[in-house]
């Protein structure tokens, strides 16, 4: 009997992702001068567990990389290695490489051998230094070696099969020796990799890994502005395109980094395929390029992993989790470095210390195992869809029974009321399954802020609030990229250098604040900094230079919104962080596509705040049903402020023919819904119908309708997916009588009225 272990791949990938996230957090919080032994042990166990699982499944590159890292971490936890900042930097870079290798294996692809070779060389260099006495051989060169490994990406052919673990160590040592030959480090970096391969093809070959379909389209559009795209291949989340251009690799990376992370980008030279566009088959790699798919026997797989030189611990046998057994092996038997034998005293580390170190995560793992299970997102989505259909059915029943006499059918009405309560409770419970804490997003930024602040020569403290605030999973995944760009902007443009802050009488350390909070049916996310703030005069001057119609009479809000225009940037020079005017318009489009809006406030010398308002979920919303002619529309309830019937003296006509309504001394633009959607038989005069006051994006306007029908909860159906995008409509829903009602895009109508009433004067 054979055992197909590929069925356990996803479990390994999920657990490895969690272990890498835990490792990164512990490394970022580690006190280098006085490291906590328990933290060091936890970091070691994370690497050790990943290595054991990778060896079991035959993920060779992942096994080899984690083995060298594990050996260093073992020396650190046994006090044989004095930690330095450059070591922590290298460990963090290794974590990034491991994440990339996991992503490759998840996509059934072979990891990039050049990246693995580069990071293994760095780790072996640290190993050699520690064995020589713990002091760097050449501090200046060590600083050079600490440059991000992501910059060493070069295009190589996929490694056929795998390299035995002992070979990669030897190759890494040789590579390290080559890098330090003649006292000079070898040339690395993405641009160097591309330049070294200039004769490999006439085009830039750009590979983007782990990119969603919408981001692929967006990146193709942006890269098309830099040259001519002569070919492209899509394979699941991987996207490769060939660009005929004169721009440098650094320019390509800088543009792509507005949407994705630098570690997802690989650039080299190549020749475009014969077909202009090819569509790959995800999940079906060539047999020669993929890791072993199955073992003939489970025991044989474990023995093969155990006998490998780098996998010096038995793979898990009968445990509750796939990889917990590997973490529970005695330290003396599992953690000896392959390149050297640790002293006996070190191998026999204090048992009590190891026991305490192992107890903490083991207890946590046991608690997690007993209180949670892993469920595929598609199953949750299916459950939500079924609950949505139940809500629609309940509404249909309510519509049918509305004509019955309650006195004659009291039991029926009691049952309908109970059904409505149960349906709502079930819906709320199911929706809560998809809700995730904002800590899932915020936890990504300590590393980003640390690395980017060091690169810019600034001192920055990151403060987060509202990590427990929850948001729908589909939205929380889409908000990561916009927030990343806003954080990068604050670090690059907002917070000043140490010298500039001291000259302005500020603390030398700038503060960047990320916060999230619920506000009604929305979540409000803010990115704030205490930097220099936006310069109104500079923005106006730049806008005028680009031919935009601006004036000194514009409000601050209107001036700040100029930075969301495509191609707008006030940066004096273009850097790999920002300055090309690509990004803020993308941020705004992404937020609006999620049904939200973004706004900026700024004070010169005090800092800026970017505020993002999003709905908690896109699946179900509370709406106000309104009638216009014979049509029913749904207004999202969180935008509705009040409704009234105006008097004739409250209606005014402005110079451009548009109308406004006066409400308690405030003049609001009036939008007639029947004019927007060309509805016949609707009431033409505001005095005959109802005016509903709407508020969105910090602005109020009035909407003319015929009558209010009622308030109800509706299931959102994506109109663009099932039909096409309709101007002024965000989605559709099914009413209790089976008819379809359109959900009004209030934010889009607000933007139109803002443009139409930009210069308003009473007639």
Number of C-alpha atoms within 10 A of each C-alpha: 6 9 13 13 17 14 11 11 15 11 15 21 19 12 18 23 17 13 19 20 17 14 22 24 17 15 20 15 11 15 13 15 10 9 16 13 17 17 18 20 21 23 23 23 27 23 27 29 26 27 31 29 27 26 27 27 22 20 22 21 28 23 25 26 26 26 27 27 24 25 23 25 26 28 22 19 23 19 13 18 20 17 18 13 12 17 18 17 17 21 21 21 21 26 21 18 24 25 19 22 23 24 20 17 20 16 19 17 21 25 24 21 17 19 22 24 21 22 28 27 26 25 25 24 22 22 21 18 16 20 14 11 12 16 15 17 15 12 11 9 15 18 11 15 23 16 16 19 24 23 19 23 25 25 23 13 10 15 16 12 14 17 12 14 20 14 11 21 23 15 14 22 21 14 21 24 17 15 20 17 11 9 11 11 16 16 12 21 19 23 21 17 23 24 16 15 16 15 11 15 13 15 23 27 22 23 19 22 23 20 18 15 14 10 15 21 13 15 21 18 12 16 20 15 11 16 14 13 20 19 20 21 19 19 17 17 16 21 24 23 24 26 26 18 16 10 12 12 20 16 17 18 23 21 22 23 23 25 22 25 17 15 20 18 22 24 24 26 23 21 16 23 14 9 10 13 15 14 11 14 10 14 13 12 15 10 11 12 16 21 21 17 14 16 19 12 14 17 13 12 20 21 16 17 25 18 13 14 14 29 27 20 27 20 28 21 15 9 10 12 15 18 24 22 18 23 24 18 18 17 19 14 12 19 25 21 20 17 15 9 10 18 10 9 10 17 19 14 16 12 11 9 13 17 12 13 18 19 14 12 16 14 11 10 15 13 11 11 13 8 8 8 7 8 8 7 13 9 10 15 16 11 15 22 14 13 20 20 14 18 24 22 17 18 22 17 16 18 14 12 15 11 8 12 10 13 8 9 11 12 11 13 18 12 11 17 14 12 16 18 12 12 18 16 12 16 19 14 12 16 20 15 14 17 18 19 17 22 16 15 17 20 15 15 18 17 15 14 20 16 14 18 20 12 10 13 12 21 20 22 15 14 13 17 16 16 17 13 18 21 24 20 20 16 19 19 13 15 19 17 21 21 21 22 21 20 24 19 17 24 25 20 18 23 27 26 21 17 12 13 19 13 11 12 9 17 13 18 17 22 19 23 16 21 18 25 19 17 13 10 15 17 20 21 23 23 20 24 26 24 25 21 21 22 15 16 11 11 20 21 14 16 21 13 10 11 8 12 9 15 12 10 8 12 10 14 12 12 21 19 16 19 19 20 16 13 14 20 22 19 14 7 9 14 13 14 20 21 21 19 18 22 28 23 18 19 23 18 16 18 20 17 12 18 19 21 22 21 17 20 16 22 16 13 16 15 20 22 21 19 19 24 24 24 22 25 23 17 18 19 20 16 21 21 23 21 19 22 16 10 16 19 23 27 22 20 17 18 18 19 12 11 17 15 13 17 12 12 9 15 18 19 16 15 13 13 10 16 20 22 25 17 14 7 8 10 17 22 25 24 23 22 22 21 12 11 12 10 14 13 12 19 19 16 14 22 17 16 19 22 25 23 20 23 18 19 17 8 12 18 22 29 22 26 26 24 19 18 13 11 15 14 20 26 23 19 19 16 17 13 9 8 8 9 13 12 12 19 20 22 21 20 22 19 21 18 14 13 9 14 18 22 24 19 18 22 21 17 19 22 14 13 17 15 9 13 19 10 10 14 10 12 10
